[in-house]
């Protein structure tokens, strides 16, 4: 079932920005917020984190083999 809701302008702009940054539809963003508790603030932070990670990768900044091993070893001890 499809529903239509009216959002205040500020929320609508935030949903539009998240949609642009993530290539998700407005409906999916609102669905994630309502069904999974992924608030707009959480989704904005997630999109910013992904962008930062991609920017780092584009600059050639990757974890070293030692850093990866340290993380894996920390979880293997559990």
C-alpha positions as CSV (number, residue, x, y, z in Angstrom):
1,X,0.0,0.0,0.0
2,X,1.3,3.4,-1.0
3,X,0.8,6.4,1.3
4,X,1.5,10.0,0.9
5,X,2.7,12.2,3.7
6,X,3.4,15.9,3.9
7,X,6.7,16.8,5.5
8,X,7.8,20.2,6.7
9,X,10.1,21.9,4.3
10,X,13.2,21.4,6.4
11,X,12.7,17.6,6.7
12,X,11.8,17.4,3.0
13,X,15.1,19.1,2.1
14,X,17.0,16.7,4.4
15,X,15.4,13.7,2.7
16,X,16.2,15.2,-0.7
17,X,19.9,15.6,0.3
18,X,20.2,12.1,1.6
19,X,18.6,10.8,-1.6
20,X,21.1,12.7,-3.7
21,X,24.1,11.5,-1.6
22,X,23.0,7.8,-1.5
23,X,21.1,7.2,-4.7
24,X,18.2,6.0,-2.6
25,X,14.6,7.0,-3.2
26,X,12.8,9.4,-0.9
27,X,10.4,6.5,-0.1
28,X,13.3,4.2,0.9
29,X,14.8,6.9,3.2
30,X,11.5,7.4,5.0
31,X,10.9,3.7,5.1
32,X,14.3,3.1,6.7
33,X,13.6,5.8,9.3
34,X,10.2,4.4,10.2
35,X,10.7,0.6,9.9
36,X,14.3,0.3,11.1
37,X,14.8,3.4,13.3
38,X,17.4,4.9,11.0
39,X,16.7,8.6,11.7
40,X,17.5,11.2,9.2
41,X,20.4,12.3,11.5
42,X,21.7,8.6,11.4
43,X,21.3,8.4,7.6
44,X,23.1,11.8,7.2
45,X,26.0,10.6,9.4
46,X,26.2,7.3,7.6
47,X,26.2,8.9,4.1
48,X,29.0,11.4,5.3
49,X,31.0,8.4,6.7
50,X,30.7,6.5,3.4
51,X,31.8,9.6,1.4
52,X,34.8,10.2,3.7
53,X,35.8,6.6,3.3
54,X,35.5,6.8,-0.5
55,X,37.5,10.1,-0.5
56,X,40.2,8.4,1.5
57,X,40.3,5.4,-0.9
58,X,40.5,7.8,-3.9
59,X,43.6,9.4,-2.2
60,X,45.1,5.9,-1.8
61,X,44.6,5.8,2.0
62,X,44.0,2.2,2.9
63,X,44.6,0.2,6.1
64,X,48.0,-1.5,6.2
65,X,48.3,-5.2,6.5
66,X,49.4,-4.7,10.1
67,X,46.3,-2.7,11.0
68,X,44.0,-5.3,9.4
69,X,45.8,-8.1,11.3
70,X,45.5,-6.2,14.6
71,X,41.7,-5.8,14.1
72,X,41.3,-9.5,13.0
73,X,43.4,-10.7,15.9
74,X,41.4,-8.7,18.4
75,X,38.2,-10.4,17.3
76,X,39.8,-13.9,16.9
77,X,40.6,-13.8,20.7
78,X,37.0,-13.6,21.7
